[in-house]
Amino acid sequence: MSDKILSEEEHEIEAQKADYIKEHLMAKHKVDLHVMTQLIDSIDDYLIRFGRVSNVHDQMWDLKTQLMQNRANLVDWLNKI
């Protein structure tokens, strides 16, 4: 059995690598969150402007609901990192 005992310096290097990976993931997904938020806002604008007379009102509402759930899941995942 060959257990490797890491020195304090090696632990620090590993922690820095993990922090870098977390920061990279968060930066990438914050852009995704921004795009999702913009789309949700645009759907709201569409629904307000055209209302129930639009032939795609129900589909837009369903899409907005799905986007909001996806966004919430992404935020939850980012908080767990």
C-alpha positions in Angstrom: 0.0 0.0 0.0 1.5 3.3 -1.1 -0.1 6.2 0.6 1.3 9.5 -0.3 1.3 12.1 2.4 0.9 15.5 0.8 2.9 18.4 2.2 1.3 21.6 3.2 2.5 23.2 0.0 1.0 20.5 -2.2 -2.3 20.9 -0.4 -2.2 24.6 -1.2 -1.5 23.9 -4.8 -4.4 21.5 -5.0 -6.7 24.0 -3.3 -5.6 26.7 -5.8 -6.4 24.4 -8.7 -9.8 23.7 -7.3 -10.5 27.4 -6.8 -9.5 28.1 -10.4 -11.8 25.4 -11.7 -14.7 26.8 -9.6 -14.1 30.3 -10.8 -13.9 29.2 -14.4 -17.2 27.3 -14.1 -19.0 30.1 -12.3 -17.8 32.7 -14.9 -19.1 30.5 -17.7 -22.4 29.8 -16.2 -23.0 33.4 -15.0 -23.1 34.3 -18.7 -25.6 31.5 -19.2 -27.7 32.9 -16.4 -27.6 36.3 -18.0 -28.8 35.0 -21.3 -31.6 33.0 -19.6 -32.7 36.2 -17.7 -32.7 38.2 -20.8 -34.9 35.6 -22.6 -37.3 35.4 -19.7 -37.6 39.3 -19.7 -38.2 39.2 -23.5 -40.9 36.6 -23.2 -42.5 38.8 -20.5 -42.4 41.8 -22.9 -44.0 39.7 -25.6 -46.7 38.4 -23.3 -47.5 41.9 -22.1 -47.6 43.4 -25.6 -49.6 40.7 -27.3 -51.4 39.0 -24.5 -54.0 36.2 -25.0 -54.7 37.3 -28.6 -51.3 35.8 -29.6 -51.6 32.4 -31.2 -48.4 31.3 -29.3 -49.4 32.7 -25.9 -49.7 29.3 -24.2 -46.5 28.0 -25.7 -44.6 31.2 -24.6 -46.0 30.8 -21.1 -44.8 27.1 -21.0 -41.4 28.1 -22.3 -41.1 30.8 -19.7 -41.9 28.3 -17.0 -39.3 25.8 -18.2 -36.7 28.5 -18.5 -37.4 29.7 -15.0 -37.0 26.2 -13.7 -33.7 25.6 -15.7 -32.4 28.9 -14.3 -33.3 28.0 -10.7 -31.6 24.6 -11.2 -28.5 26.3 -12.5 -28.4 28.7 -9.6 -28.8 25.9 -7.1 -26.0 23.9 -8.8 -23.7 27.0 -8.7 -24.4 27.5 -5.0 -23.3 23.9 -4.4 -20.0 24.3 -6.1 
